[in-house]
């Protein structure tokens, strides 16, 4: 199936409530045409990340935050063709 995420925000827990995802680099298990992974964090609701149609799930998108943050809220804006289930995973090194 194809997953279409328009935008993901990650709100830091500090007083600034900054979106720690903007300006970072996103990579994904697959992309479809011009709907690249970075479209999910570009603060533009007219662009989206879309995984390649016909690939077996699960698909994933990863955003390297460069720095370490305490994030207390994730906001995912889905296109109509949304995944049925998803996990949000965090890691210090991208592997463990
Ligand atoms: Ca977008």
PDB file of the backbone (N, CA, C, O) and the ligand in Angstrom, with CONECT records:
HET     CA  A 101       1
ATOM      1  N   UNK A   1       0.846  -1.200   0.000  1.00  0.00           N
ATOM      2  CA  UNK A   1       0.000   0.000   0.000  1.00  0.00           C
ATOM      3  C   UNK A   1       0.867   1.229   0.000  1.00  0.00           C
ATOM      4  O   UNK A   1       2.061   1.151   0.292  1.00  0.00           O
ATOM      5  N   UNK A   2       0.295   2.346  -0.318  1.00  0.00           N
ATOM      6  CA  UNK A   2       1.045   3.589  -0.299  1.00  0.00           C
ATOM      7  C   UNK A   2       0.629   4.441   0.895  1.00  0.00           C
ATOM      8  O   UNK A   2      -0.557   4.593   1.189  1.00  0.00           O
ATOM      9  N   UNK A   3       1.608   4.980   1.558  1.00  0.00           N
ATOM     10  CA  UNK A   3       1.349   5.857   2.697  1.00  0.00           C
ATOM     11  C   UNK A   3       1.626   7.280   2.254  1.00  0.00           C
ATOM     12  O   UNK A   3       2.659   7.548   1.640  1.00  0.00           O
ATOM     13  N   UNK A   4       0.738   8.174   2.549  1.00  0.00           N
ATOM     14  CA  UNK A   4       0.916   9.548   2.121  1.00  0.00           C
ATOM     15  C   UNK A   4       0.833  10.472   3.321  1.00  0.00           C
ATOM     16  O   UNK A   4      -0.246  10.736   3.852  1.00  0.00           O
ATOM     17  N   UNK A   5       1.985  10.954   3.736  1.00  0.00           N
ATOM     18  CA  UNK A   5       2.062  11.885   4.855  1.00  0.00           C
ATOM     19  C   UNK A   5       2.323  13.274   4.299  1.00  0.00           C
ATOM     20  O   UNK A   5       3.314  13.502   3.605  1.00  0.00           O
ATOM     21  N   UNK A   6       1.444  14.179   4.604  1.00  0.00           N
ATOM     22  CA  UNK A   6       1.591  15.545   4.112  1.00  0.00           C
ATOM     23  C   UNK A   6       2.626  16.291   4.950  1.00  0.00           C
ATOM     24  O   UNK A   6       3.493  16.982   4.413  1.00  0.00           O
ATOM     25  N   UNK A   7       2.527  16.147   6.246  1.00  0.00           N
ATOM     26  CA  UNK A   7       3.403  16.927   7.108  1.00  0.00           C
ATOM     27  C   UNK A   7       3.515  16.256   8.475  1.00  0.00           C
ATOM     28  O   UNK A   7       2.530  15.733   8.996  1.00  0.00           O
ATOM     29  N   UNK A   8       4.710  16.272   9.049  1.00  0.00           N
ATOM     30  CA  UNK A   8       4.925  15.807  10.418  1.00  0.00           C
ATOM     31  C   UNK A   8       5.562  16.939  11.200  1.00  0.00           C
ATOM     32  O   UNK A   8       6.521  17.551  10.729  1.00  0.00           O
ATOM     33  N   UNK A   9       5.054  17.221  12.365  1.00  0.00           N
ATOM     34  CA  UNK A   9       5.676  18.183  13.265  1.00  0.00           C
ATOM     35  C   UNK A   9       6.074  17.449  14.539  1.00  0.00           C
ATOM     36  O   UNK A   9       5.379  16.535  14.981  1.00  0.00           O
ATOM     37  N   UNK A  10       7.175  17.847  15.115  1.00  0.00           N
ATOM     38  CA  UNK A  10       7.585  17.325  16.412  1.00  0.00           C
ATOM     39  C   UNK A  10       7.809  18.497  17.341  1.00  0.00           C
ATOM     40  O   UNK A  10       8.752  19.267  17.163  1.00  0.00           O
ATOM     41  N   UNK A  11       6.950  18.633  18.326  1.00  0.00           N
ATOM     42  CA  UNK A  11       7.026  19.798  19.216  1.00  0.00           C
ATOM     43  C   UNK A  11       7.956  19.493  20.380  1.00  0.00           C
ATOM     44  O   UNK A  11       7.787  18.490  21.074  1.00  0.00           O
ATOM     45  N   UNK A  12       8.938  20.362  20.590  1.00  0.00           N
ATOM     46  CA  UNK A  12       9.820  20.203  21.733  1.00  0.00           C
ATOM     47  C   UNK A  12       9.070  20.559  23.008  1.00  0.00           C
ATOM     48  O   UNK A  12       8.058  21.259  22.980  1.00  0.00           O
ATOM     49  N   UNK A  13       9.585  20.065  24.117  1.00  0.00           N
ATOM     50  CA  UNK A  13       8.878  20.240  25.386  1.00  0.00           C
ATOM     51  C   UNK A  13       9.222  21.558  26.071  1.00  0.00           C
ATOM     52  O   UNK A  13       8.651  21.885  27.111  1.00  0.00           O
ATOM     53  N   UNK A  14      10.150  22.315  25.493  1.00  0.00           N
ATOM     54  CA  UNK A  14      10.529  23.561  26.159  1.00  0.00           C
ATOM     55  C   UNK A  14       9.477  24.648  25.931  1.00  0.00           C
ATOM     56  O   UNK A  14       8.480  24.425  25.244  1.00  0.00           O
ATOM     57  N   UNK A  15       9.705  25.801  26.504  1.00  0.00           N
ATOM     58  CA  UNK A  15       8.719  26.878  26.421  1.00  0.00           C
ATOM     59  C   UNK A  15       8.494  27.354  24.988  1.00  0.00           C
ATOM     60  O   UNK A  15       7.429  27.875  24.658  1.00  0.00           O
ATOM     61  N   UNK A  16       9.512  27.171  24.138  1.00  0.00           N
ATOM     62  CA  UNK A  16       9.403  27.656  22.766  1.00  0.00           C
ATOM     63  C   UNK A  16       8.460  26.793  21.927  1.00  0.00           C
ATOM     64  O   UNK A  16       7.916  27.260  20.926  1.00  0.00           O
ATOM     65  N   UNK A  17       8.267  25.550  22.329  1.00  0.00           N
ATOM     66  CA  UNK A  17       7.420  24.629  21.569  1.00  0.00           C
ATOM     67  C   UNK A  17       7.800  24.623  20.089  1.00  0.00           C
ATOM     68  O   UNK A  17       6.938  24.647  19.211  1.00  0.00           O
ATOM     69  N   UNK A  18       9.091  24.592  19.836  1.00  0.00           N
ATOM     70  CA  UNK A  18       9.527  24.657  18.447  1.00  0.00           C
ATOM     71  C   UNK A  18       9.314  23.333  17.740  1.00  0.00           C
ATOM     72  O   UNK A  18       9.340  22.269  18.358  1.00  0.00           O
ATOM     73  N   UNK A  19       9.103  23.415  16.441  1.00  0.00           N
ATOM     74  CA  UNK A  19       9.021  22.228  15.607  1.00  0.00           C
ATOM     75  C   UNK A  19      10.441  21.778  15.311  1.00  0.00           C
ATOM     76  O   UNK A  19      11.135  22.388  14.498  1.00  0.00           O
ATOM     77  N   UNK A  20      10.871  20.716  15.967  1.00  0.00           N
ATOM     78  CA  UNK A  20      12.266  20.301  15.850  1.00  0.00           C
ATOM     79  C   UNK A  20      12.548  19.552  14.546  1.00  0.00           C
ATOM     80  O   UNK A  20      13.700  19.216  14.273  1.00  0.00           O
ATOM     81  N   UNK A  21      11.529  19.288  13.744  1.00  0.00           N
ATOM     82  CA  UNK A  21      11.732  18.553  12.493  1.00  0.00           C
ATOM     83  C   UNK A  21      12.072  19.460  11.314  1.00  0.00           C
ATOM     84  O   UNK A  21      12.722  19.022  10.365  1.00  0.00           O
ATOM     85  N   UNK A  22      11.642  20.710  11.366  1.00  0.00           N
ATOM     86  CA  UNK A  22      11.830  21.567  10.188  1.00  0.00           C
ATOM     87  C   UNK A  22      13.312  21.851   9.972  1.00  0.00           C
ATOM     88  O   UNK A  22      14.062  22.064  10.924  1.00  0.00           O
ATOM     89  N   UNK A  23      13.715  21.850   8.721  1.00  0.00           N
ATOM     90  CA  UNK A  23      15.101  22.117   8.376  1.00  0.00           C
ATOM     91  C   UNK A  23      16.011  20.920   8.505  1.00  0.00           C
ATOM     92  O   UNK A  23      17.212  21.036   8.261  1.00  0.00           O
ATOM     93  N   UNK A  24      15.473  19.762   8.883  1.00  0.00           N
ATOM     94  CA  UNK A  24      16.285  18.561   9.004  1.00  0.00           C
ATOM     95  C   UNK A  24      16.211  17.761   7.698  1.00  0.00           C
ATOM     96  O   UNK A  24      15.569  18.178   6.735  1.00  0.00           O
ATOM     97  N   UNK A  25      16.877  16.612   7.688  1.00  0.00           N
ATOM     98  CA  UNK A  25      16.897  15.772   6.495  1.00  0.00           C
ATOM     99  C   UNK A  25      16.055  14.521   6.769  1.00  0.00           C
ATOM    100  O   UNK A  25      16.256  13.828   7.766  1.00  0.00           O
ATOM    101  N   UNK A  26      15.112  14.248   5.869  1.00  0.00           N
ATOM    102  CA  UNK A  26      14.276  13.060   5.994  1.00  0.00           C
ATOM    103  C   UNK A  26      14.677  12.039   4.942  1.00  0.00           C
ATOM    104  O   UNK A  26      14.961  12.391   3.797  1.00  0.00           O
ATOM    105  N   UNK A  27      14.697  10.777   5.338  1.00  0.00           N
ATOM    106  CA  UNK A  27      14.900   9.686   4.393  1.00  0.00           C
ATOM    107  C   UNK A  27      13.770   8.691   4.583  1.00  0.00           C
ATOM    108  O   UNK A  27      13.151   8.658   5.646  1.00  0.00           O
ATOM    109  N   UNK A  28      13.492   7.883   3.574  1.00  0.00           N
ATOM    110  CA  UNK A  28      12.365   6.954   3.651  1.00  0.00           C
ATOM    111  C   UNK A  28      12.706   5.646   2.965  1.00  0.00           C
ATOM    112  O   UNK A  28      13.639   5.568   2.165  1.00  0.00           O
ATOM    113  N   UNK A  29      11.924   4.607   3.294  1.00  0.00           N
ATOM    114  CA  UNK A  29      12.134   3.284   2.705  1.00  0.00           C
ATOM    115  C   UNK A  29      11.856   3.301   1.211  1.00  0.00           C
ATOM    116  O   UNK A  29      12.425   2.500   0.469  1.00  0.00           O
ATOM    117  N   UNK A  30      11.002   4.187   0.765  1.00  0.00           N
ATOM    118  CA  UNK A  30      10.762   4.373  -0.670  1.00  0.00           C
ATOM    119  C   UNK A  30      10.101   5.724  -0.861  1.00  0.00           C
ATOM    120  O   UNK A  30       9.586   6.324   0.082  1.00  0.00           O
ATOM    121  N   UNK A  31      10.125   6.184  -2.087  1.00  0.00           N
ATOM    122  CA  UNK A  31       9.472   7.438  -2.428  1.00  0.00           C
ATOM    123  C   UNK A  31       8.743   7.220  -3.748  1.00  0.00           C
ATOM    124  O   UNK A  31       9.054   6.288  -4.491  1.00  0.00           O
ATOM    125  N   UNK A  32       7.792   8.064  -4.030  1.00  0.00           N
ATOM    126  CA  UNK A  32       7.044   7.945  -5.273  1.00  0.00           C
ATOM    127  C   UNK A  32       7.126   9.256  -6.046  1.00  0.00           C
ATOM    128  O   UNK A  32       6.564  10.272  -5.639  1.00  0.00           O
ATOM    129  N   UNK A  33       7.834   9.210  -7.166  1.00  0.00           N
ATOM    130  CA  UNK A  33       7.949  10.389  -8.017  1.00  0.00           C
ATOM    131  C   UNK A  33       8.514  11.579  -7.274  1.00  0.00           C
ATOM    132  O   UNK A  33       9.542  11.483  -6.605  1.00  0.00           O
ATOM    133  N   UNK A  34       7.827  12.707  -7.400  1.00  0.00           N
ATOM    134  CA  UNK A  34       8.299  13.931  -6.749  1.00  0.00           C
ATOM    135  C   UNK A  34       7.869  14.009  -5.290  1.00  0.00           C
ATOM    136  O   UNK A  34       8.203  14.976  -4.605  1.00  0.00           O
ATOM    137  N   UNK A  35       7.134  13.009  -4.799  1.00  0.00           N
ATOM    138  CA  UNK A  35       6.671  13.016  -3.403  1.00  0.00           C
ATOM    139  C   UNK A  35       7.753  12.423  -2.495  1.00  0.00           C
ATOM    140  O   UNK A  35       7.611  11.323  -1.960  1.00  0.00           O
ATOM    141  N   UNK A  36       8.828  13.181  -2.342  1.00  0.00           N
ATOM    142  CA  UNK A  36      10.008  12.713  -1.625  1.00  0.00           C
ATOM    143  C   UNK A  36       9.838  12.860  -0.117  1.00  0.00           C
ATOM    144  O   UNK A  36       8.944  13.565   0.352  1.00  0.00           O
ATOM    145  N   UNK A  37      10.696  12.192   0.629  1.00  0.00           N
ATOM    146  CA  UNK A  37      10.590  12.160   2.093  1.00  0.00           C
ATOM    147  C   UNK A  37      10.642  13.564   2.698  1.00  0.00           C
ATOM    148  O   UNK A  37       9.897  13.867   3.630  1.00  0.00           O
ATOM    149  N   UNK A  38      11.505  14.405   2.179  1.00  0.00           N
ATOM    150  CA  UNK A  38      11.645  15.732   2.781  1.00  0.00           C
ATOM    151  C   UNK A  38      10.367  16.570   2.679  1.00  0.00           C
ATOM    152  O   UNK A  38      10.207  17.549   3.408  1.00  0.00           O
ATOM    153  N   UNK A  39       9.459  16.189   1.779  1.00  0.00           N
ATOM    154  CA  UNK A  39       8.180  16.910   1.681  1.00  0.00           C
ATOM    155  C   UNK A  39       7.366  16.810   2.971  1.00  0.00           C
ATOM    156  O   UNK A  39       6.484  17.633   3.219  1.00  0.00           O
ATOM    157  N   UNK A  40       7.664  15.803   3.790  1.00  0.00           N
ATOM    158  CA  UNK A  40       6.902  15.619   5.033  1.00  0.00           C
ATOM    159  C   UNK A  40       7.293  16.605   6.116  1.00  0.00           C
ATOM    160  O   UNK A  40       6.580  16.755   7.109  1.00  0.00           O
ATOM    161  N   UNK A  41       8.421  17.281   5.932  1.00  0.00           N
ATOM    162  CA  UNK A  41       8.878  18.187   7.001  1.00  0.00           C
ATOM    163  C   UNK A  41       9.174  19.583   6.453  1.00  0.00           C
ATOM    164  O   UNK A  41       9.937  20.340   7.054  1.00  0.00           O
ATOM    165  N   UNK A  42       8.570  19.921   5.313  1.00  0.00           N
ATOM    166  CA  UNK A  42       8.879  21.210   4.670  1.00  0.00           C
ATOM    167  C   UNK A  42       7.920  22.331   5.054  1.00  0.00           C
ATOM    168  O   UNK A  42       7.982  23.422   4.487  1.00  0.00           O
ATOM    169  N   UNK A  43       7.036  22.072   6.009  1.00  0.00           N
ATOM    170  CA  UNK A  43       6.074  23.073   6.492  1.00  0.00           C
ATOM    171  C   UNK A  43       5.104  23.529   5.400  1.00  0.00           C
ATOM    172  O   UNK A  43       4.488  24.589   5.517  1.00  0.00           O
ATOM    173  N   UNK A  44       4.971  22.743   4.358  1.00  0.00           N
ATOM    174  CA  UNK A  44       4.076  23.071   3.246  1.00  0.00           C
ATOM    175  C   UNK A  44       2.997  21.987   3.165  1.00  0.00           C
ATOM    176  O   UNK A  44       3.295  20.830   2.868  1.00  0.00           O
ATOM    177  N   UNK A  45       1.758  22.363   3.427  1.00  0.00           N
ATOM    178  CA  UNK A  45       0.666  21.384   3.421  1.00  0.00           C
ATOM    179  C   UNK A  45       0.246  20.978   2.009  1.00  0.00           C
ATOM    180  O   UNK A  45      -0.638  20.138   1.841  1.00  0.00           O
ATOM    181  N   UNK A  46       0.872  21.566   1.003  1.00  0.00           N
ATOM    182  CA  UNK A  46       0.552  21.179  -0.370  1.00  0.00           C
ATOM    183  C   UNK A  46       1.525  20.133  -0.911  1.00  0.00           C
ATOM    184  O   UNK A  46       1.367  19.661  -2.036  1.00  0.00           O
ATOM    185  N   UNK A  47       2.528  19.772  -0.115  1.00  0.00           N
ATOM    186  CA  UNK A  47       3.472  18.739  -0.545  1.00  0.00           C
ATOM    187  C   UNK A  47       3.403  17.579   0.425  1.00  0.00           C
ATOM    188  O   UNK A  47       2.996  17.747   1.574  1.00  0.00           O
ATOM    189  N   UNK A  48       3.796  16.406  -0.030  1.00  0.00           N
ATOM    190  CA  UNK A  48       3.695  15.227   0.832  1.00  0.00           C
ATOM    191  C   UNK A  48       4.763  14.205   0.469  1.00  0.00           C
ATOM    192  O   UNK A  48       5.356  14.225  -0.610  1.00  0.00           O
ATOM    193  N   UNK A  49       4.975  13.299   1.441  1.00  0.00           N
ATOM    194  CA  UNK A  49       5.778  12.114   1.167  1.00  0.00           C
ATOM    195  C   UNK A  49       4.832  10.988   0.817  1.00  0.00           C
ATOM    196  O   UNK A  49       3.805  10.800   1.470  1.00  0.00           O
ATOM    197  N   UNK A  50       5.178  10.244  -0.211  1.00  0.00           N
ATOM    198  CA  UNK A  50       4.381   9.089  -0.614  1.00  0.00           C
ATOM    199  C   UNK A  50       5.326   7.920  -0.828  1.00  0.00           C
ATOM    200  O   UNK A  50       6.308   8.030  -1.562  1.00  0.00           O
ATOM    201  N   UNK A  51       5.025   6.799  -0.184  1.00  0.00           N
ATOM    202  CA  UNK A  51       5.840   5.617  -0.446  1.00  0.00           C
ATOM    203  C   UNK A  51       5.437   5.019  -1.791  1.00  0.00           C
ATOM    204  O   UNK A  51       4.366   5.297  -2.329  1.00  0.00           O
ATOM    205  N   UNK A  52       6.318   4.204  -2.299  1.00  0.00           N
ATOM    206  CA  UNK A  52       6.088   3.608  -3.614  1.00  0.00           C
ATOM    207  C   UNK A  52       4.901   2.664  -3.560  1.00  0.00           C
ATOM    208  O   UNK A  52       4.796   1.851  -2.642  1.00  0.00           O
ATOM    209  N   UNK A  53       4.026   2.762  -4.514  1.00  0.00           N
ATOM    210  CA  UNK A  53       2.842   1.907  -4.569  1.00  0.00           C
ATOM    211  C   UNK A  53       3.253   0.462  -4.868  1.00  0.00           C
ATOM    212  O   UNK A  53       4.152   0.216  -5.672  1.00  0.00           O
ATOM    213  N   UNK A  54       2.590  -0.476  -4.218  1.00  0.00           N
ATOM    214  CA  UNK A  54       2.810  -1.878  -4.518  1.00  0.00           C
ATOM    215  C   UNK A  54       3.905  -2.540  -3.715  1.00  0.00           C
ATOM    216  O   UNK A  54       4.091  -3.753  -3.813  1.00  0.00           O
ATOM    217  N   UNK A  55       4.639  -1.772  -2.918  1.00  0.00           N
ATOM    218  CA  UNK A  55       5.671  -2.382  -2.078  1.00  0.00           C
ATOM    219  C   UNK A  55       5.024  -2.954  -0.822  1.00  0.00           C
ATOM    220  O   UNK A  55       3.990  -2.471  -0.361  1.00  0.00           O
ATOM    221  N   UNK A  56       5.655  -3.990  -0.283  1.00  0.00           N
ATOM    222  CA  UNK A  56       5.125  -4.581   0.942  1.00  0.00           C
ATOM    223  C   UNK A  56       5.368  -3.657   2.128  1.00  0.00           C
ATOM    224  O   UNK A  56       6.435  -3.054   2.242  1.00  0.00           O
ATOM    225  N   UNK A  57       4.395  -3.547   2.994  1.00  0.00           N
ATOM    226  CA  UNK A  57       4.580  -2.818   4.246  1.00  0.00           C
ATOM    227  C   UNK A  57       5.480  -3.632   5.148  1.00  0.00           C
ATOM    228  O   UNK A  57       5.565  -4.839   4.922  1.00  0.00           O
ATOM    229  N   UNK A  58       6.158  -3.101   6.144  1.00  0.00           N
ATOM    230  CA  UNK A  58       6.021  -1.694   6.512  1.00  0.00           C
ATOM    231  C   UNK A  58       6.959  -0.783   5.736  1.00  0.00           C
ATOM    232  O   UNK A  58       8.068  -1.170   5.369  1.00  0.00           O
ATOM    233  N   UNK A  59       6.499   0.413   5.499  1.00  0.00           N
ATOM    234  CA  UNK A  59       7.335   1.472   4.963  1.00  0.00           C
ATOM    235  C   UNK A  59       7.709   2.382   6.128  1.00  0.00           C
ATOM    236  O   UNK A  59       7.036   2.374   7.159  1.00  0.00           O
ATOM    237  N   UNK A  60       8.760   3.155   5.977  1.00  0.00           N
ATOM    238  CA  UNK A  60       9.158   4.029   7.076  1.00  0.00           C
ATOM    239  C   UNK A  60       9.713   5.339   6.551  1.00  0.00           C
ATOM    240  O   UNK A  60      10.177   5.435   5.415  1.00  0.00           O
ATOM    241  N   UNK A  61       9.652   6.330   7.401  1.00  0.00           N
ATOM    242  CA  UNK A  61      10.296   7.613   7.154  1.00  0.00           C
ATOM    243  C   UNK A  61      11.110   7.940   8.393  1.00  0.00           C
ATOM    244  O   UNK A  61      10.642   7.748   9.515  1.00  0.00           O
ATOM    245  N   UNK A  62      12.324   8.434   8.196  1.00  0.00           N
ATOM    246  CA  UNK A  62      13.205   8.736   9.327  1.00  0.00           C
ATOM    247  C   UNK A  62      13.704  10.178   9.196  1.00  0.00           C
ATOM    248  O   UNK A  62      14.091  10.624   8.116  1.00  0.00           O
ATOM    249  N   UNK A  63      13.685  10.879  10.303  1.00  0.00           N
ATOM    250  CA  UNK A  63      14.183  12.246  10.316  1.00  0.00           C
ATOM    251  C   UNK A  63      15.323  12.335  11.321  1.00  0.00           C
ATOM    252  O   UNK A  63      15.147  12.053  12.506  1.00  0.00           O
ATOM    253  N   UNK A  64      16.486  12.731  10.833  1.00  0.00           N
ATOM    254  CA  UNK A  64      17.652  12.908  11.697  1.00  0.00           C
ATOM    255  C   UNK A  64      17.588  14.303  12.311  1.00  0.00           C
ATOM    256  O   UNK A  64      17.689  15.306  11.604  1.00  0.00           O
ATOM    257  N   UNK A  65      17.421  14.358  13.623  1.00  0.00           N
ATOM    258  CA  UNK A  65      17.272  15.650  14.306  1.00  0.00           C
ATOM    259  C   UNK A  65      18.613  16.323  14.581  1.00  0.00           C
ATOM    260  O   UNK A  65      18.650  17.435  15.108  1.00  0.00           O
ATOM    261  N   UNK A  66      19.714  15.661  14.228  1.00  0.00           N
ATOM    262  CA  UNK A  66      21.074  16.181  14.429  1.00  0.00           C
ATOM    263  C   UNK A  66      21.397  16.321  15.911  1.00  0.00           C
ATOM    264  O   UNK A  66      22.391  15.772  16.386  1.00  0.00           O
ATOM    265  N   UNK A  67      20.571  17.045  16.634  1.00  0.00           N
ATOM    266  CA  UNK A  67      20.770  17.280  18.061  1.00  0.00           C
ATOM    267  C   UNK A  67      19.809  16.384  18.852  1.00  0.00           C
ATOM    268  O   UNK A  67      18.999  15.666  18.265  1.00  0.00           O
ATOM    269  N   UNK A  68      19.901  16.428  20.167  1.00  0.00           N
ATOM    270  CA  UNK A  68      18.996  15.660  21.019  1.00  0.00           C
ATOM    271  C   UNK A  68      17.945  16.600  21.607  1.00  0.00           C
ATOM    272  O   UNK A  68      18.280  17.658  22.140  1.00  0.00           O
ATOM    273  N   UNK A  69      16.684  16.213  21.508  1.00  0.00           N
ATOM    274  CA  UNK A  69      15.585  17.037  22.014  1.00  0.00           C
ATOM    275  C   UNK A  69      14.655  16.189  22.862  1.00  0.00           C
ATOM    276  O   UNK A  69      14.554  14.976  22.682  1.00  0.00           O
ATOM    277  N   UNK A  70      13.985  16.846  23.780  1.00  0.00           N
ATOM    278  CA  UNK A  70      12.841  16.218  24.439  1.00  0.00           C
ATOM    279  C   UNK A  70      11.613  16.652  23.655  1.00  0.00           C
ATOM    280  O   UNK A  70      11.264  17.832  23.632  1.00  0.00           O
ATOM    281  N   UNK A  71      10.964  15.690  23.016  1.00  0.00           N
ATOM    282  CA  UNK A  71       9.807  15.985  22.167  1.00  0.00           C
ATOM    283  C   UNK A  71       8.572  15.447  22.875  1.00  0.00           C
ATOM    284  O   UNK A  71       8.514  14.269  23.228  1.00  0.00           O
ATOM    285  N   UNK A  72       7.591  16.309  23.080  1.00  0.00           N
ATOM    286  CA  UNK A  72       6.417  15.829  23.812  1.00  0.00           C
ATOM    287  C   UNK A  72       5.161  15.740  22.956  1.00  0.00           C
ATOM    288  O   UNK A  72       4.097  15.383  23.461  1.00  0.00           O
ATOM    289  N   UNK A  73       5.268  16.057  21.675  1.00  0.00           N
ATOM    290  CA  UNK A  73       4.090  15.919  20.833  1.00  0.00           C
ATOM    291  C   UNK A  73       4.500  15.738  19.373  1.00  0.00           C
ATOM    292  O   UNK A  73       5.333  16.480  18.852  1.00  0.00           O
ATOM    293  N   UNK A  74       3.906  14.749  18.727  1.00  0.00           N
ATOM    294  CA  UNK A  74       4.055  14.586  17.288  1.00  0.00           C
ATOM    295  C   UNK A  74       2.706  14.839  16.633  1.00  0.00           C
ATOM    296  O   UNK A  74       1.681  14.345  17.103  1.00  0.00           O
ATOM    297  N   UNK A  75       2.706  15.600  15.558  1.00  0.00           N
ATOM    298  CA  UNK A  75       1.473  15.871  14.826  1.00  0.00           C
ATOM    299  C   UNK A  75       1.686  15.393  13.396  1.00  0.00           C
ATOM    300  O   UNK A  75       2.541  15.915  12.680  1.00  0.00           O
ATOM    301  N   UNK A  76       0.910  14.404  12.986  1.00  0.00           N
ATOM    302  CA  UNK A  76       1.025  13.864  11.632  1.00  0.00           C
ATOM    303  C   UNK A  76      -0.218  14.265  10.851  1.00  0.00           C
ATOM    304  O   UNK A  76      -1.340  13.990  11.275  1.00  0.00           O
ATOM    305  N   UNK A  77      -0.017  14.907   9.724  1.00  0.00           N
ATOM    306  CA  UNK A  77      -1.128  15.269   8.847  1.00  0.00           C
ATOM    307  C   UNK A  77      -1.125  14.303   7.670  1.00  0.00           C
ATOM    308  O   UNK A  77      -0.199  14.298   6.859  1.00  0.00           O
ATOM    309  N   UNK A  78      -2.170  13.486   7.586  1.00  0.00           N
ATOM    310  CA  UNK A  78      -2.259  12.459   6.546  1.00  0.00           C
ATOM    311  C   UNK A  78      -3.052  12.970   5.361  1.00  0.00           C
ATOM    312  O   UNK A  78      -3.972  13.777   5.497  1.00  0.00           O
ATOM    313  N   UNK A  79      -2.664  12.473   4.185  1.00  0.00           N
ATOM    314  CA  UNK A  79      -3.520  12.595   3.027  1.00  0.00           C
ATOM    315  C   UNK A  79      -4.640  11.570   3.224  1.00  0.00           C
ATOM    316  O   UNK A  79      -4.575  10.774   4.160  1.00  0.00           O
ATOM    317  N   UNK A  80      -5.644  11.570   2.383  1.00  0.00           N
ATOM    318  CA  UNK A  80      -6.785  10.664   2.563  1.00  0.00           C
ATOM    319  C   UNK A  80      -6.373   9.195   2.597  1.00  0.00           C
ATOM    320  O   UNK A  80      -6.992   8.382   3.284  1.00  0.00           O
ATOM    321  N   UNK A  81      -5.317   8.863   1.846  1.00  0.00           N
ATOM    322  CA  UNK A  81      -4.863   7.475   1.798  1.00  0.00           C
ATOM    323  C   UNK A  81      -3.888   7.254   2.949  1.00  0.00           C
ATOM    324  O   UNK A  81      -2.676   7.195   2.742  1.00  0.00           O
ATOM    325  N   UNK A  82      -4.413   7.134   4.145  1.00  0.00           N
ATOM    326  CA  UNK A  82      -3.574   7.053   5.333  1.00  0.00           C
ATOM    327  C   UNK A  82      -3.280   5.606   5.693  1.00  0.00           C
ATOM    328  O   UNK A  82      -4.061   4.703   5.396  1.00  0.00           O
ATOM    329  N   UNK A  83      -2.133   5.405   6.341  1.00  0.00           N
ATOM    330  CA  UNK A  83      -1.800   4.080   6.850  1.00  0.00           C
ATOM    331  C   UNK A  83      -2.808   3.666   7.919  1.00  0.00           C
ATOM    332  O   UNK A  83      -3.371   4.507   8.619  1.00  0.00           O
ATOM    333  N   UNK A  84      -3.023   2.370   8.030  1.00  0.00           N
ATOM    334  CA  UNK A  84      -3.971   1.886   9.039  1.00  0.00           C
ATOM    335  C   UNK A  84      -3.342   1.893  10.422  1.00  0.00           C
ATOM    336  O   UNK A  84      -4.031   2.103  11.420  1.00  0.00           O
ATOM    337  N   UNK A  85      -2.048   1.668  10.483  1.00  0.00           N
ATOM    338  CA  UNK A  85      -1.371   1.696  11.774  1.00  0.00           C
ATOM    339  C   UNK A  85       0.055   2.170  11.581  1.00  0.00           C
ATOM    340  O   UNK A  85       0.640   2.022  10.508  1.00  0.00           O
ATOM    341  N   UNK A  86       0.597   2.737  12.632  1.00  0.00           N
ATOM    342  CA  UNK A  86       1.959   3.243  12.544  1.00  0.00           C
ATOM    343  C   UNK A  86       2.592   3.254  13.924  1.00  0.00           C
ATOM    344  O   UNK A  86       1.897   3.223  14.939  1.00  0.00           O
ATOM    345  N   UNK A  87       3.907   3.299  13.951  1.00  0.00           N
ATOM    346  CA  UNK A  87       4.664   3.414  15.193  1.00  0.00           C
ATOM    347  C   UNK A  87       5.553   4.634  15.091  1.00  0.00           C
ATOM    348  O   UNK A  87       6.064   4.953  14.017  1.00  0.00           O
ATOM    349  N   UNK A  88       5.734   5.314  16.207  1.00  0.00           N
ATOM    350  CA  UNK A  88       6.728   6.378  16.282  1.00  0.00           C
ATOM    351  C   UNK A  88       7.865   5.838  17.135  1.00  0.00           C
ATOM    352  O   UNK A  88       7.671   5.503  18.303  1.00  0.00           O
ATOM    353  N   UNK A  89       9.037   5.757  16.552  1.00  0.00           N
ATOM    354  CA  UNK A  89      10.189   5.216  17.257  1.00  0.00           C
ATOM    355  C   UNK A  89      11.260   6.290  17.355  1.00  0.00           C
ATOM    356  O   UNK A  89      11.435   7.097  16.443  1.00  0.00           O
ATOM    357  N   UNK A  90      11.970   6.287  18.468  1.00  0.00           N
ATOM    358  CA  UNK A  90      13.045   7.259  18.649  1.00  0.00           C
ATOM    359  C   UNK A  90      14.338   6.516  18.955  1.00  0.00           C
ATOM    360  O   UNK A  90      14.328   5.413  19.502  1.00  0.00           O
ATOM    361  N   UNK A  91      15.446   7.143  18.591  1.00  0.00           N
ATOM    362  CA  UNK A  91      16.738   6.510  18.751  1.00  0.00           C
ATOM    363  C   UNK A  91      17.811   7.578  18.901  1.00  0.00           C
ATOM    364  O   UNK A  91      17.699   8.667  18.337  1.00  0.00           O
ATOM    365  N   UNK A  92      18.837   7.263  19.654  1.00  0.00           N
ATOM    366  CA  UNK A  92      19.970   8.183  19.766  1.00  0.00           C
ATOM    367  C   UNK A  92      20.869   8.080  18.542  1.00  0.00           C
ATOM    368  O   UNK A  92      21.428   9.085  18.100  1.00  0.00           O
ATOM    369  N   UNK A  93      21.018   6.868  17.984  1.00  0.00           N
ATOM    370  CA  UNK A  93      21.987   6.679  16.893  1.00  0.00           C
ATOM    371  C   UNK A  93      21.339   6.216  15.573  1.00  0.00           C
ATOM    372  O   UNK A  93      22.051   5.992  14.595  1.00  0.00           O
ATOM    373  N   UNK A  94      20.032   6.073  15.531  1.00  0.00           N
ATOM    374  CA  UNK A  94      19.385   5.641  14.302  1.00  0.00           C
ATOM    375  C   UNK A  94      19.355   4.145  14.096  1.00  0.00           C
ATOM    376  O   UNK A  94      18.817   3.671  13.096  1.00  0.00           O
ATOM    377  N   UNK A  95      19.926   3.385  15.027  1.00  0.00           N
ATOM    378  CA  UNK A  95      19.961   1.930  14.892  1.00  0.00           C
ATOM    379  C   UNK A  95      19.314   1.233  16.084  1.00  0.00           C
ATOM    380  O   UNK A  95      18.460   0.364  15.907  1.00  0.00           O
ATOM    381  N   UNK A  96      19.710   1.605  17.278  1.00  0.00           N
ATOM    382  CA  UNK A  96      19.212   0.933  18.482  1.00  0.00           C
ATOM    383  C   UNK A  96      17.858   1.483  18.913  1.00  0.00           C
ATOM    384  O   UNK A  96      17.296   1.028  19.910  1.00  0.00           O
TER     385      UNK A  96
HETATM  386 CA    CA A 101       4.619  18.980   3.213  1.00  0.00          CA
END
